Amino acid sequence: MNIRLHDKSLEVRLTAAAQKALVLRDRPLVAEMELLFSCLLRKRVYFGDDLAQSTPVDDRLAVRFRPIMTRHCTVAGSGESPPSDDFPLANPRPYVPNWLTIDYRHGKWVGDFGYAG
């Protein structure tokens, strides 16, 4: 499926397991694509139920893109996420991914996103 997110096309890919798990939910799932700006870039997909500032894919799934920036640069650490703040971008379009893949494995949502080469 393709949707428009920040005026850019985003291809949302669901595995068969994810499609099956979505049907069993009693509320929409929100997939948040987080892009962390720090010494290095990090990307993660978080899953939840809060529909605030999300874009619907269909009646069972919504997505949002959230750029954040760390308050200080730490490459080595304890594995915990460093303190961070939202990183408002005047034009988020260039940073919005081209694709998002969602799977459901061993009772947990798993996601990845990326950019066209």
N, C-alpha and C positions, 0 to 999 in steps of 0.2 A: 504494500500500500504506500502511496505517496501523499504527503501533506505539505502545507506551506508553514514554515516556522521562521519568523523574523524575515519574511519575504524571500525565503530560500526553500527549495524543494528538499524534503527529507524523506528518504525511503525507509519505511519501517518494516523490518523482516521478523516474522514470528515463526518459530519452529512449531511442529505439530504438537509437541508437548505443551508449549506455551499457549497455543490456541485452545487446547483442551482444558488447561488450568484456568484460563480467563473465563470460560463459560461457567465454571463452577463457583466463581466469586459472586458475592452478593453486592459488591460495589465496584466502581471502576478502579483500575490499577493506574498509578501514576509512575512513569519512568522519568527520572530526572537525570539528564546528562550534565555532569559537573566537569568543567574544565578549570583546573587549578593553575594559576600563574604564580610561579615562585622562581627559585634558581633553575629549576627544570619544570617542564609541563607535566601534568598528571591528568588523566581522564578516568572517570568512574561513572557508573550508572547506579543510582539509588532507586529503590522502589518503595512506594507508600500509597497513602489514600488521600492526601491533601490535594485537592484539585485547584488550589489558588495559583493563579498565573500560569496555568497549563493550557495546552492546546489539545482539543479532543482529536483522537485518531478515528474512533468510533464510539459506540455507547459503552464499551468495556475497557477502553484504554485511552490514556491521555499522556502527553509528553511535555517536558519543559527543558530549557537550556539554561544553565546557571554558571556563569563565569565567576570565579572567586580568586582572591589574591591572599597569600600569606602575609602576616604582619611582619615576619622576619624570615630570613633565608636559612634553612637548616637542611642539609643534604643527608647527613647521617642522623639517625634518631632512634627513638624507642619503638618505632612502628606506629605510634599514635599520630594522628593528623595535627600539624601545627596550627596555632590559632590563626583564623582567617576571617576575612570580611568579604561581603559581596563586592564585585568589581564591575560597576556599571560601565558598559561600553556605549559610546555614542552611536556606533554602527555595529551591532552584533553579527550582522549577516555574514561577513567573511569567516567568522569563528564557528558558526553553526555547522554541525557535521552534515555530511552528505547521506549517511546511513546510520541506522540503529538496528541492532539485532537483539532480540529478546528470546530467552530460552527458560525452561522450567526444569531443573534437575535436582533430584533427591530432596524434593519438598521446598526448594528455594528458587527465587527468581534470579536469573543471571543475565547480564547485559553487556554489550560492547558497542562502541560507536567509532566512526572513523571518517576519513576524508578521501575524496577521489584523488587519485595520483595523477 
